[in-house]
Amino acid sequence: MQDFIAATAGSMDPVGFWTSTIFAALFGGWLLRLGRNALWRLRLIVDTPTARIRSAPQGYVELRGVAAPLRGLLTARLTGKPCVWYRWRIEQYKQSGRSGNWVLLEHGSAECAFLVDDGTGAAEVVPAGAYLHCRTRERWTGPRPLAPAGAGEHGLTAFIGRHRRYRMTEERIALNEPVYVLGHFETPRRGVRERATLTRKLLAQWKRDPARMRRFDRNGDGEIDLAEWEHARREAAELAERAEARLAAAPPRPRVGPTGDPDHPFVVSTEDEPALLRKLRLTAFGGLTIGALACVGAALMLLARLMP
């Protein structure tokens, strides 16, 4: 093996040698990082006990439950199927000489959260930024789906575009589908800061309302003096206090999201735990093994070239 690498390195021209060596080193480093991250997520999933939402501690937790909509069911962007969350991508096959590749044209996801319910309570999950594994995943080729009304291609451009080769991918989380979540759990609490924020928003809104401001102008001089503004501030504070009291009467809903710490990733999966663990083991083993081989190969080629 070493003789083969040495012979290959010696027969390559300088441009080809350095291009191949640098590519192998960068690719190997990327695979090593991918494998390391998968191994770390695998360890966290195995070592973190499952918590119940009703009694879950604040912080990094593991939850299991079923998916439910936050407000109402969504309609998936490409298939139109009902779900609680989805993401999608559209690619176009572009030919370049004798070869071709898929080029990403559009992608997106549902810009809303969903709920995970484990029978003891429900927590809000916002999948943005999560390592997401969806069991329901559809991919097909064909004409490009029509864009929503008011967007996308129109007329002749749209007609020609529907005869090109496109590949669509859509992932969905269905109603009552089992879901696994590993992330930062917190129950929002409302207090003085929230009341102050609402007071400022009310005052800013009133400033843009001439009729409201005239009501505070008690002496009718067309100007709001300090005493009149203080009266407006007290009224806004009273309204904010009442609004916060109504919100506090209902129990706050906990939410799960990213931690901001790369060593404690945010994971959302609708695959069962054995399937998720198998995928992570394969990624970890493959990334670490192939990455190490690529880096060793790059180092041997470099040594063979510099020390013939």
Secondary structure as GFF3:
##gff-version 3
##sequence-region A 1 308
A	DSSP	alpha_helix	2	11	.	.	.	ID=ss1
A	DSSP	alpha_helix	14	47	.	.	.	ID=ss2
A	DSSP	three_ten_helix	53	55	.	.	.	ID=ss3
A	DSSP	beta_strand	59	69	.	.	.	ID=ss4
A	DSSP	beta_strand	74	75	.	.	.	ID=ss5
A	DSSP	beta_strand	82	83	.	.	.	ID=ss6
A	DSSP	beta_strand	85	96	.	.	.	ID=ss7
A	DSSP	beta_strand	99	109	.	.	.	ID=ss8
A	DSSP	beta_strand	114	117	.	.	.	ID=ss9
A	DSSP	beta_strand	122	125	.	.	.	ID=ss10
A	DSSP	beta_strand	131	133	.	.	.	ID=ss11
A	DSSP	beta_strand	136	142	.	.	.	ID=ss12
A	DSSP	alpha_helix	155	161	.	.	.	ID=ss13
A	DSSP	beta_strand	166	173	.	.	.	ID=ss14
A	DSSP	beta_strand	178	186	.	.	.	ID=ss15
A	DSSP	alpha_helix	192	207	.	.	.	ID=ss16
A	DSSP	alpha_helix	210	216	.	.	.	ID=ss17
A	DSSP	alpha_helix	226	249	.	.	.	ID=ss18
A	DSSP	beta_strand	255	257	.	.	.	ID=ss19
A	DSSP	beta_strand	267	269	.	.	.	ID=ss20
A	DSSP	alpha_helix	273	306	.	.	.	ID=ss21
###
